[in-house]
């Protein structure tokens, strides 16, 4: 897309191109100062100058749920940072004593949803079961017990990383994310995730694993549909 030719928005470019290649997204705007794709349930947008947002959304009739990537801080509530793993090889795993990672069955959707802290995520048991079927949620099993899990959201981004209190501080979160990075890369995709700005522990984990943070903040903005 034209906006990304300068190379400034490497992470944002990866997120948009992944949606186009693997999530049946469609290009809405491809201009030197704006890139917008339609993901079906929402639109993903990157602007060279976020002040152009209103002009372009009115011009092209963009409404509903919008994911605005690469925007300045303070634009809206609950900012996230978008990270991408751009290395050609996945991170090397480190064995955690007694742990194995298995894909969880959709029948465990209620268990996953009860443990997953997703403010504003809008997940239901049915939707979580669908994601577990279509995208996969993977659990860390320690001593026959579920110690934590990680999965992907509807747009293919990594997320849902949770480790239960009795199993924390053992390196399980890092190994779950390493596993998912490797899994995502086997499909030729770029591992991408969004981290809330008030979650320094998760941001530290992304840095440790070698993920690169995008230019600005990411906001999920809901507008009234006509």
Backbone as CSV, one residue per row, in Angstrom:
resi,resn,N_x,N_y,N_z,CA_x,CA_y,CA_z,C_x,C_y,C_z
1,UNK,0.843,-1.190,0.000,0.000,0.000,0.000,0.883,1.247,0.000
2,UNK,0.418,2.313,-0.596,1.241,3.490,-0.878,1.788,4.153,0.379
3,UNK,0.998,4.171,1.448,1.428,4.823,2.675,2.679,4.183,3.247
4,UNK,2.877,2.903,2.999,3.948,2.159,3.639,5.237,2.133,2.825
5,UNK,5.252,2.799,1.675,6.430,2.752,0.817,7.642,3.430,1.452
6,UNK,7.418,4.371,2.382,8.531,5.055,3.032,9.259,4.164,4.027
7,UNK,8.624,3.098,4.474,9.233,2.200,5.451,9.049,2.636,6.886
8,UNK,8.372,3.758,7.117,8.195,4.276,8.479,7.306,3.363,9.308
9,UNK,6.274,2.818,8.692,5.265,2.064,9.433,5.462,0.551,9.243
10,UNK,6.608,0.017,9.665,6.892,-1.403,9.426,5.906,-2.312,10.150
11,UNK,5.613,-2.016,11.407,4.690,-2.845,12.184,3.278,-2.690,11.652
12,UNK,2.879,-1.442,11.384,1.537,-1.185,10.874,1.339,-1.851,9.507
13,UNK,2.360,-1.795,8.686,2.295,-2.455,7.376,2.089,-3.961,7.536
14,UNK,2.829,-4.561,8.471,2.691,-6.000,8.704,1.272,-6.348,9.123
15,UNK,0.685,-5.525,9.992,-0.674,-5.792,10.468,-1.686,-5.689,9.342
16,UNK,-1.545,-4.687,8.495,-2.496,-4.496,7.398,-2.328,-5.576,6.326
17,UNK,-1.100,-5.863,5.959,-0.869,-6.865,4.915,-1.286,-8.259,5.370
18,UNK,-1.129,-8.549,6.664,-1.573,-9.841,7.181,-3.079,-9.989,7.042
19,UNK,-3.812,-8.913,7.332,-5.264,-8.957,7.170,-5.679,-9.168,5.730
20,UNK,-4.966,-8.527,4.807,-5.301,-8.660,3.387,-5.004,-10.071,2.878
21,UNK,-3.895,-10.654,3.317,-3.477,-11.957,2.802,-4.236,-13.126,3.421
22,UNK,-4.574,-12.987,4.720,-5.045,-14.166,5.442,-6.433,-14.042,6.056
23,UNK,-6.992,-12.844,6.116,-8.286,-12.666,6.783,-9.366,-12.149,5.838
24,UNK,-9.142,-12.295,4.539,-10.130,-11.891,3.526,-10.511,-10.419,3.633
25,UNK,-9.588,-9.593,4.118,-9.845,-8.154,4.179,-9.808,-7.552,2.785
26,UNK,-10.451,-6.400,2.644,-10.508,-5.701,1.357,-10.006,-4.281,1.527
27,UNK,-9.312,-3.774,0.509,-8.784,-2.418,0.556,-9.922,-1.417,0.373
28,UNK,-10.017,-0.462,1.281,-10.990,0.626,1.178,-10.311,1.910,0.709
29,UNK,-9.150,2.216,1.288,-8.380,3.398,0.908,-6.922,2.994,0.735
30,UNK,-6.331,3.373,-0.368,-4.907,3.163,-0.611,-4.351,4.437,-1.229
31,UNK,-3.949,5.354,-0.372,-3.435,6.643,-0.796,-2.120,6.926,-0.084
32,UNK,-1.320,7.871,-0.560,-0.022,8.134,0.073,-0.103,8.536,1.540
33,UNK,-1.249,9.052,1.969,-1.373,9.476,3.368,-2.449,8.727,4.134
34,UNK,-2.985,7.659,3.570,-4.038,6.903,4.260,-4.118,5.478,3.733
35,UNK,-4.291,4.522,4.655,-4.503,3.121,4.301,-5.611,2.574,5.198
36,UNK,-6.665,2.044,4.587,-7.798,1.495,5.326,-8.201,0.177,4.684
37,UNK,-8.416,-0.844,5.501,-8.922,-2.116,5.009,-10.183,-2.479,5.776
38,UNK,-11.065,-3.200,5.115,-12.320,-3.667,5.695,-12.131,-5.106,6.138
39,UNK,-12.221,-5.346,7.476,-12.043,-6.682,8.030,-13.369,-7.422,8.204
40,UNK,-14.472,-6.825,7.749,-15.781,-7.447,7.907,-16.508,-6.884,9.113
41,UNK,-16.055,-7.248,10.311,-16.687,-6.742,11.533,-16.153,-5.376,11.922
42,UNK,-15.022,-4.964,11.366,-14.430,-3.671,11.683,-13.486,-3.266,10.559
43,UNK,-13.027,-2.021,10.619,-12.042,-1.505,9.673,-10.733,-1.253,10.412
44,UNK,-9.604,-1.468,9.716,-8.302,-1.117,10.259,-7.754,0.051,9.456
45,UNK,-7.235,1.074,10.166,-6.832,2.314,9.516,-5.445,2.744,9.988
46,UNK,-4.666,3.291,9.045,-3.416,3.963,9.365,-3.393,5.259,8.564
47,UNK,-3.080,6.369,9.255,-3.014,7.664,8.594,-1.651,8.304,8.849
48,UNK,-1.107,8.961,7.825,0.129,9.711,8.019,-0.094,10.827,9.030
49,UNK,-1.271,11.416,9.029,-1.676,12.439,9.986,-3.070,12.083,10.465
50,UNK,-3.193,11.747,11.749,-4.469,11.263,12.273,-5.570,12.311,12.167
51,UNK,-5.194,13.574,11.953,-6.208,14.612,11.787,-7.019,14.409,10.511
52,UNK,-6.515,13.571,9.612,-7.255,13.258,8.387,-8.356,12.234,8.613
53,UNK,-8.420,11.666,9.820,-9.350,10.567,10.102,-10.794,10.932,9.761
54,UNK,-11.280,12.035,10.294,-12.680,12.413,10.072,-12.966,12.667,8.601
55,UNK,-12.037,13.327,7.931,-12.223,13.635,6.508,-12.377,12.364,5.691
56,UNK,-11.503,11.398,5.913,-11.545,10.169,5.129,-12.734,9.289,5.499
57,UNK,-13.062,9.217,6.787,-14.195,8.376,7.170,-15.508,8.916,6.599
58,UNK,-15.625,10.231,6.529,-16.825,10.822,5.928,-16.829,10.625,4.409
59,UNK,-15.690,10.815,3.803,-15.591,10.702,2.343,-15.911,9.291,1.868
60,UNK,-15.424,8.288,2.603,-15.591,6.902,2.172,-16.684,6.162,2.944
61,UNK,-17.376,6.860,3.821,-18.480,6.239,4.539,-18.060,5.157,5.504
62,UNK,-16.916,5.330,6.155,-16.423,4.342,7.107,-17.122,4.544,8.450
63,UNK,-17.759,3.495,8.959,-18.464,3.594,10.235,-18.392,2.252,10.948
64,UNK,-19.031,2.183,12.098,-19.002,0.948,12.876,-17.779,0.910,13.767
65,UNK,-17.168,-0.256,13.902,-15.999,-0.436,14.760,-14.731,-0.222,13.942
66,UNK,-13.873,0.652,14.434,-12.660,1.037,13.718,-11.448,0.783,14.599
67,UNK,-10.421,0.146,14.033,-9.135,-0.024,14.691,-8.170,0.976,14.062
68,UNK,-7.773,1.965,14.844,-6.896,3.031,14.357,-5.484,2.759,14.874
69,UNK,-4.560,2.472,13.946,-3.197,2.073,14.300,-2.234,3.223,14.013
70,UNK,-1.202,3.349,14.835,-0.182,4.361,14.590,-0.633,5.765,14.917
71,UNK,-1.554,5.916,15.852,-2.092,7.227,16.216,-1.332,7.783,17.423
72,UNK,-1.407,9.108,17.651,-0.703,9.694,18.788,-1.353,9.340,20.121
73,UNK,-0.591,9.461,21.190,-1.119,9.214,22.524,-2.160,10.271,22.888
74,UNK,-3.131,9.865,23.726,-4.128,10.796,24.208,-5.310,10.999,23.292
75,UNK,-5.385,10.237,22.203,-6.475,10.418,21.252,-7.803,9.913,21.815
76,UNK,-7.775,8.812,22.553,-8.982,8.209,23.115,-8.589,7.387,24.335
77,UNK,-9.592,6.785,24.973,-9.334,5.963,26.153,-8.770,4.600,25.759
78,UNK,-8.163,3.938,26.725,-7.673,2.555,26.582,-6.742,2.368,25.389
79,UNK,-5.653,3.131,25.297,-4.720,2.934,24.183,-3.991,1.599,24.287
80,UNK,-3.669,1.056,23.132,-2.842,-0.147,23.039,-1.573,0.194,22.254
81,UNK,-0.615,-0.700,22.322,0.536,-0.658,21.431,0.503,-1.922,20.582
82,UNK,0.725,-1.757,19.286,0.776,-2.904,18.390,2.223,-3.339,18.215
83,UNK,2.462,-4.630,18.401,3.792,-5.219,18.260,3.780,-6.246,17.135
84,UNK,4.932,-6.416,16.478,5.073,-7.442,15.445,6.419,-8.144,15.614
85,UNK,6.407,-9.437,15.369,7.651,-10.218,15.387,8.148,-10.293,13.949
86,UNK,9.189,-9.540,13.650,9.662,-9.395,12.277,10.923,-10.201,11.982
87,UNK,11.399,-10.980,12.957,12.583,-11.804,12.732,12.249,-12.986,11.809
88,UNK,13.211,-13.427,11.000,12.927,-14.543,10.087,12.811,-15.897,10.767
89,UNK,13.391,-16.042,11.959,13.337,-17.298,12.698,12.590,-17.091,14.009
90,UNK,11.794,-18.066,14.428,11.064,-17.936,15.702,12.012,-18.010,16.882
91,UNK,11.589,-17.504,18.044,12.457,-17.574,19.235,12.629,-19.009,19.709
92,UNK,13.791,-19.289,20.247,14.082,-20.646,20.716,13.334,-20.925,22.015
93,UNK,12.661,-22.066,22.101,11.947,-22.402,23.340,12.911,-22.824,24.445
94,UNK,12.456,-22.662,25.676,13.199,-23.126,26.848,12.273,-24.058,27.621
95,UNK,12.755,-25.246,27.934,11.916,-26.224,28.620,11.542,-25.729,30.018
96,UNK,10.250,-25.841,30.332,9.760,-25.568,31.684,9.414,-26.910,32.317
97,UNK,9.970,-27.179,33.461,9.841,-28.485,34.090,8.385,-28.932,34.200
98,UNK,8.078,-30.086,33.595,6.759,-30.686,33.721,5.676,-30.056,32.874
99,UNK,6.028,-29.141,31.969,5.002,-28.448,31.173,4.957,-28.968,29.743
100,UNK,3.750,-29.128,29.240,3.537,-29.373,27.821,2.432,-28.452,27.333
101,UNK,2.459,-28.145,26.045,1.487,-27.223,25.457,0.611,-28.003,24.489
102,UNK,-0.711,-27.874,24.674,-1.668,-28.591,23.836,-2.763,-27.631,23.371
103,UNK,-3.317,-27.914,22.203,-4.459,-27.133,21.740,-5.686,-27.512,22.561
104,UNK,-6.428,-26.494,22.998,-7.600,-26.726,23.823,-8.839,-26.909,22.961
105,UNK,-9.708,-27.811,23.378,-10.943,-28.079,22.644,-11.943,-26.955,22.845
106,UNK,-12.787,-26.668,21.838,-13.817,-25.637,21.982,-14.772,-25.878,23.144
107,UNK,-14.872,-27.117,23.597,-15.735,-27.409,24.742,-15.255,-26.725,26.021
108,UNK,-14.007,-26.225,26.005,-13.460,-25.513,27.156,-13.625,-24.001,27.024
109,UNK,-14.463,-23.562,26.092,-14.637,-22.127,25.852,-15.079,-21.382,27.103
110,UNK,-15.970,-21.973,27.878,-16.458,-21.301,29.080,-15.352,-21.142,30.110
111,UNK,-14.482,-22.136,30.222,-13.353,-22.069,31.151,-12.390,-20.966,30.730
112,UNK,-12.095,-20.912,29.434,-11.178,-19.889,28.919,-11.764,-18.502,29.113
113,UNK,-13.032,-18.351,28.782,-13.668,-17.039,28.877,-13.732,-16.548,30.320
114,UNK,-13.955,-17.457,31.257,-14.036,-17.072,32.668,-12.702,-16.558,33.193
115,UNK,-11.607,-17.042,32.620,-10.274,-16.651,33.096,-9.673,-15.499,32.317
116,UNK,-10.193,-15.249,31.116,-9.592,-14.244,30.238,-10.083,-12.854,30.596
117,UNK,-9.164,-11.960,30.907,-9.497,-10.578,31.251,-9.519,-9.764,29.958
118,UNK,-10.714,-9.480,29.484,-10.848,-8.803,28.188,-11.804,-7.626,28.289
119,UNK,-11.402,-6.536,28.913,-12.315,-5.401,29.040,-12.742,-4.878,27.681
120,UNK,-14.057,-4.825,27.483,-14.561,-4.311,26.216,-14.441,-5.272,25.048
121,UNK,-14.017,-6.527,25.339,-13.797,-7.456,24.238,-15.068,-7.976,23.601
122,UNK,-16.151,-8.000,24.360,-17.419,-8.433,23.801,-17.500,-9.914,23.489
123,UNK,-16.672,-10.737,24.137,-16.709,-12.169,23.857,-17.878,-12.845,24.563
124,UNK,-18.456,-13.805,23.888,-19.435,-14.707,24.469,-18.844,-16.110,24.429
125,UNK,-19.482,-17.042,25.113,-18.999,-18.423,25.074,-19.028,-18.950,23.649
126,UNK,-20.090,-18.625,22.910,-20.216,-19.109,21.543,-19.115,-18.543,20.645
127,UNK,-18.846,-17.248,20.810,-17.801,-16.637,19.990,-16.431,-17.190,20.353
128,UNK,-16.180,-17.397,21.637,-14.906,-17.969,22.056,-14.732,-19.377,21.504
129,UNK,-15.803,-20.172,21.514,-15.725,-21.523,20.953,-15.397,-21.464,19.471
130,UNK,-15.972,-20.491,18.762,-15.681,-20.346,17.346,-14.231,-19.974,17.097
131,UNK,-13.688,-19.092,17.922,-12.281,-18.719,17.793,-11.387,-19.918,18.098
132,UNK,-11.770,-20.714,19.079,-10.971,-21.889,19.417,-10.969,-22.899,18.283
133,UNK,-12.087,-22.978,17.550,-12.127,-23.858,16.378,-11.328,-23.293,15.216
134,UNK,-11.507,-21.986,14.955,-10.958,-21.392,13.735,-9.512,-20.945,13.879
135,UNK,-9.158,-20.424,15.045,-7.821,-19.857,15.233,-6.936,-20.686,16.147
136,UNK,-7.535,-21.330,17.130,-6.772,-22.136,18.071,-6.429,-21.393,19.347
137,UNK,-6.705,-22.011,20.487,-6.255,-21.553,21.793,-5.444,-22.694,22.395
138,UNK,-4.257,-22.384,22.917,-3.317,-23.405,23.352,-3.074,-23.269,24.853
139,UNK,-3.095,-24.384,25.533,-2.960,-24.392,26.977,-1.642,-24.972,27.433
140,UNK,-1.101,-24.413,28.516,0.062,-24.988,29.184,-0.446,-25.953,30.252
141,UNK,-0.054,-27.186,30.141,-0.489,-28.222,31.068,0.687,-28.582,31.978
142,UNK,0.489,-28.436,33.282,1.526,-28.755,34.264,0.927,-29.703,35.295
143,UNK,1.488,-30.881,35.401,0.978,-31.856,36.362,-0.470,-32.222,36.105
144,UNK,-0.871,-32.251,34.844,-2.234,-32.595,34.489,-3.235,-31.469,34.672
145,UNK,-2.782,-30.268,35.068,-3.669,-29.130,35.298,-3.403,-28.026,34.279
146,UNK,-4.453,-27.295,33.948,-4.312,-26.159,33.043,-3.667,-25.011,33.808
147,UNK,-2.452,-24.620,33.386,-1.698,-23.576,34.079,-1.867,-22.208,33.425
148,UNK,-2.281,-22.184,32.173,-2.446,-20.928,31.445,-2.768,-21.217,29.995
149,UNK,-2.988,-20.164,29.237,-3.327,-20.361,27.822,-3.010,-19.111,27.020
150,UNK,-3.002,-19.289,25.709,-2.799,-18.188,24.767,-3.546,-18.542,23.492
151,UNK,-3.994,-17.526,22.763,-4.728,-17.789,21.525,-4.589,-16.635,20.557
152,UNK,-5.509,-16.609,19.600,-5.554,-15.523,18.616,-6.962,-14.960,18.563
153,UNK,-7.037,-13.672,18.274,-8.321,-13.007,18.153,-8.895,-13.214,16.748
154,UNK,-10.075,-12.633,16.524,-10.749,-12.806,15.247,-9.984,-12.286,14.056
155,UNK,-9.094,-11.290,14.267,-8.301,-10.766,13.156,-6.988,-11.515,12.982
156,UNK,-6.778,-12.569,13.751,-5.549,-13.352,13.643,-4.448,-12.900,14.575
157,UNK,-4.628,-11.773,15.266,-3.607,-11.287,16.186,-3.499,-12.170,17.420
158,UNK,-2.287,-12.308,17.919,-2.063,-13.065,19.142,-2.651,-12.330,20.349
159,UNK,-3.057,-13.079,21.351,-3.601,-12.463,22.555,-4.099,-13.527,23.511
160,UNK,-4.989,-13.110,24.412,-5.606,-14.012,25.392,-4.587,-14.691,26.293
161,UNK,-3.446,-14.078,26.499,-2.404,-14.709,27.315,-2.751,-14.575,28.792
162,UNK,-2.965,-15.713,29.423,-3.273,-15.766,30.846,-2.489,-16.919,31.485
163,UNK,-1.910,-16.644,32.638,-1.283,-17.698,33.446,-1.908,-17.626,34.834
164,UNK,-2.388,-18.734,35.331,-3.070,-18.763,36.615,-2.075,-18.561,37.767
165,UNK,-2.540,-17.927,38.823,-1.689,-17.491,39.931,-0.754,-18.573,40.475
166,UNK,-1.215,-19.797,40.711,-0.288,-20.778,41.289,0.888,-21.124,40.381
167,UNK,0.808,-20.769,39.088,1.831,-21.183,38.126,2.658,-20.012,37.592
168,UNK,2.467,-18.841,38.154,3.197,-17.668,37.662,4.648,-17.672,38.128
169,UNK,5.452,-16.812,37.460,6.868,-16.657,37.762,7.666,-17.936,37.519
170,UNK,7.219,-18.705,36.516,7.967,-19.899,36.110,8.404,-19.816,34.644
171,UNK,8.117,-18.705,33.991,8.464,-18.577,32.578,7.425,-19.145,31.642
172,UNK,6.243,-19.488,32.152,5.202,-20.114,31.333,4.660,-19.139,30.286
173,UNK,4.459,-17.887,30.664,3.920,-16.910,29.707,4.836,-16.771,28.506
174,UNK,6.132,-16.681,28.749,7.084,-16.541,27.646,7.052,-17.757,26.732
175,UNK,6.973,-18.943,27.320,6.983,-20.154,26.490,5.683,-20.317,25.710
176,UNK,4.562,-19.906,26.295,3.306,-19.929,25.542,3.378,-19.000,24.342
177,UNK,3.905,-17.784,24.548,3.980,-16.862,23.412,5.001,-17.332,22.373
178,UNK,6.106,-17.880,22.801,7.066,-18.439,21.842,6.400,-19.526,20.997
179,UNK,5.644,-20.379,21.659,4.938,-21.448,20.945,4.010,-20.862,19.891
180,UNK,3.232,-19.838,20.266,2.270,-19.269,19.335,2.964,-18.511,18.208
181,UNK,4.064,-17.835,18.502,4.836,-17.176,17.440,5.259,-18.200,16.401
182,UNK,5.792,-19.317,16.871,6.231,-20.372,15.954,5.049,-20.928,15.161
183,UNK,3.944,-21.148,15.833,2.743,-21.671,15.179,2.265,-20.726,14.090
184,UNK,2.193,-19.437,14.397,1.728,-18.449,13.421,2.668,-18.398,12.214
185,UNK,3.966,-18.475,12.470,4.940,-18.380,11.384,4.901,-19.577,10.452
186,UNK,4.419,-20.734,10.922,4.331,-21.894,10.036,3.328,-21.684,8.910
187,UNK,2.407,-20.715,9.064,1.439,-20.394,8.025,1.923,-19.261,7.124
188,UNK,3.157,-18.812,7.349,3.685,-17.710,6.562,3.203,-16.351,7.030
189,UNK,2.626,-16.302,8.223,2.084,-15.052,8.763,3.089,-14.363,9.678
190,UNK,2.888,-13.074,9.886,3.697,-12.302,10.824,2.988,-12.290,12.172
191,UNK,3.628,-12.752,13.239,3.006,-12.700,14.565,2.820,-11.246,15.026
192,UNK,1.589,-10.899,15.366,1.235,-9.531,15.749,0.391,-9.595,17.009
193,UNK,0.549,-8.618,17.892,-0.303,-8.554,19.079,-0.504,-7.102,19.490
194,UNK,-1.588,-6.856,20.209,-1.885,-5.546,20.772,-1.810,-5.661,22.291
195,UNK,-1.116,-4.711,22.918,-0.928,-4.718,24.373,-1.446,-3.400,24.933
196,UNK,-2.286,-3.480,25.953,-2.777,-2.256,26.579,-1.619,-1.471,27.190
197,UNK,-1.696,-0.157,27.075,-0.618,0.712,27.551,-0.417,0.629,29.056
198,UNK,-1.437,0.165,29.790,-1.318,0.047,31.252,-0.896,-1.357,31.675
199,UNK,-0.273,-2.100,30.768,0.174,-3.460,31.069,1.685,-3.554,30.850
200,UNK,2.484,-2.967,31.753,3.942,-2.959,31.541,4.559,-4.351,31.527
201,UNK,3.966,-5.292,32.251,4.532,-6.646,32.268,4.465,-7.274,30.885
202,UNK,3.328,-7.084,30.180,3.196,-7.639,28.842,4.110,-6.923,27.854
203,UNK,4.245,-5.605,28.016,5.157,-4.870,27.129,6.599,-5.343,27.323
204,UNK,6.977,-5.598,28.570,8.322,-6.101,28.841,8.526,-7.471,28.198
205,UNK,7.482,-8.299,28.208,7.565,-9.615,27.592,7.770,-9.499,26.085
206,UNK,7.050,-8.579,25.442,7.215,-8.410,23.998,8.645,-7.990,23.672
207,UNK,9.170,-7.069,24.449,10.550,-6.630,24.219,11.531,-7.783,24.414
208,UNK,11.301,-8.586,25.443,12.181,-9.718,25.736,12.188,-10.722,24.590
209,UNK,11.028,-10.925,23.985,10.913,-11.925,22.917,11.308,-11.386,21.552
210,UNK,11.623,-10.102,21.471,12.111,-9.548,20.223,11.056,-8.959,19.314
211,UNK,9.856,-8.697,19.843,8.835,-8.048,19.033,9.122,-6.541,18.964
212,UNK,8.718,-5.915,17.863,8.954,-4.502,17.611,7.647,-3.746,17.809
213,UNK,7.716,-2.616,18.530,6.529,-1.801,18.768,6.299,-0.845,17.611
214,UNK,5.027,-0.618,17.280,4.663,0.273,16.199,4.961,1.728,16.505
215,UNK,4.679,2.588,15.531,5.028,4.002,15.621,4.279,4.710,16.746
216,UNK,2.986,4.494,16.854,2.174,5.196,17.846,1.308,4.236,18.624
217,UNK,0.123,4.708,18.983,-0.835,3.892,19.734,-1.898,3.310,18.810
218,UNK,-2.550,2.284,19.302,-3.677,1.667,18.611,-4.926,1.875,19.448
219,UNK,-5.996,2.309,18.794,-7.269,2.552,19.478,-8.384,1.791,18.770
220,UNK,-9.284,1.223,19.548,-10.498,0.612,19.021,-11.635,1.596,19.276
221,UNK,-12.175,2.144,18.214,-13.166,3.195,18.297,-14.484,2.683,17.731
222,UNK,-15.548,2.808,18.508,-16.876,2.391,18.056,-17.682,3.625,17.667
223,UNK,-18.247,3.587,16.492,-19.132,4.660,16.033,-20.521,4.079,15.783
224,UNK,-21.517,4.909,15.734,-22.892,4.438,15.499,-23.054,4.027,14.055
225,UNK,-23.574,2.840,13.844,-23.868,2.389,12.480,-25.215,2.913,12.048
226,UNK,-25.251,3.317,10.819,-26.512,3.850,10.280,-27.500,2.697,10.046
